Amino acid sequence: MTSGPILLRRPSRRFFRRLVFVGALAGTLLVAPGAAGVPGDPTPPVVTPTMVGTLGGGGWYRSTVTVNWAVTDPESIILSTTGCNATTFTTDTTGTQLSCSATSDGGTTTITKTIKVDKTPPTVATVPGRAPNPSGWYTTPLTVSFAGVDPTSGLAPGACTTATYSGPDNVAASASGSCTDVAGNVAGATFAFKYDGTAPTLSPIQTKPGNRSVQLAWRASSDTRLMEVLRAPGRNGQGESIIYRGSATGYRDTRLVAGRKYEYRVRAYDEASNRAEQILKLVATGALLSPAPGARISLKALPELIWTPVKKTSYYNLQLVRGRRVLSAWPVRPGFRLRRTWIYRGQRHRLRPGVYRWYVWPGKGRLSAGRYGRLLGSSTFVVAK
């Protein structure tokens, strides 16, 4: 084999023309456009908003909130952004839109967020279930409702509470409640009032009959501020009338009609107008005080006959009649207790069931003188089995 230099053949012009065509074709493939129409980047930027604040209900923020924007594109550089600076909201807003747009070789992305801020709690009003009594007190359980107004996010459903107060008695009682808005802000309110649900106490009424009069006496608890006495029949033909109003511990009612039945209602009021009441019924007496006219007395009891004392009287003459006169006595004091048996005009008499009428005359001077004044009066009582 013969060695020697290899002689290369000079390329033809046709070869060079083909080579230029292939190179041009290759260059075209390297710069082919991507899916977004931008060479080399098939996707647009990613825009991510971040909110820093206290998020409440319904998408509302109830604190200062700052909106930050993160813009990324791992495939190409960000060419431009619009509205992507951090924004801070310090005041309430019912809805403010923020938009951030970012452009890269892959295209443009725009994200919009609506920011709602309500940092202000509702305005709360108290609504008591009823007005106090004329003296300014509540004396029975009170329900207080709470009503709210919130101009920004509005009130949440069932947002306002109610409260019921039923004691203890307190001149500075209160009931508290609240309202909540959609954002979650809570505001409270308190309703202050005077409460007294306890009536004063009143002891049974004591009575002391007089000649066409009666003395009433009572004891009431220390919280009593007013006493009131009503009588039926009343004065001047009234069915019932108030005959006393004040702070005393007793009252003497006069100008009664002997033998007439009266009903008294004695009332004690405290500062809150709570009332305690005692009712008593009696028959008015004249000069003959006890038993009251028509009173019923048990046969087992020995009635004491009592009458009004008369000045300058040495003795009295008492006469007892049951169909006929069965007793005449001359006591020196204004009273005489009957016995179970006694002797009158030589005959023994016994206290028996039936109606008795009795009379009393005042005596002047010596008993033997037989000087009597005007008849004090007469009355009846019934001895029952």
Secondary structure, DSSP 4 states (H G I P E B T S, - for coil): ----PPPPPPPPHHHHHHHHHHHHHHHHHHT-B-TTSSBT--S--EEEEEEES-B-GGGEE-S-EEEEEEEE-TTS-EEEEES-S-EEE-S-EEEEEEEEEEEETTEEEEEEEEEEE--SPPEEEEEESSPPPTTS-B-S-EEEEEEEE-SSS-BPTT---EEEE--S-EEEEEEEEEEEBTT--EEEEEEEEEE------BPPPEEEEETTEEEEE--B-TTEEEEEEEEES-GGG-SSEEEEEES-SEEEE-SPPTT-EEEEEEEEEETT--EEEEEEEEE---SEEESPTTEEEETTS--EEEE---TT-SEEEEEEESSSEEEEE--SSSEEEPPSEEEETTEEEE--SEEEEEEEEEEES-GGGTEE-S--EEEEEEEE-
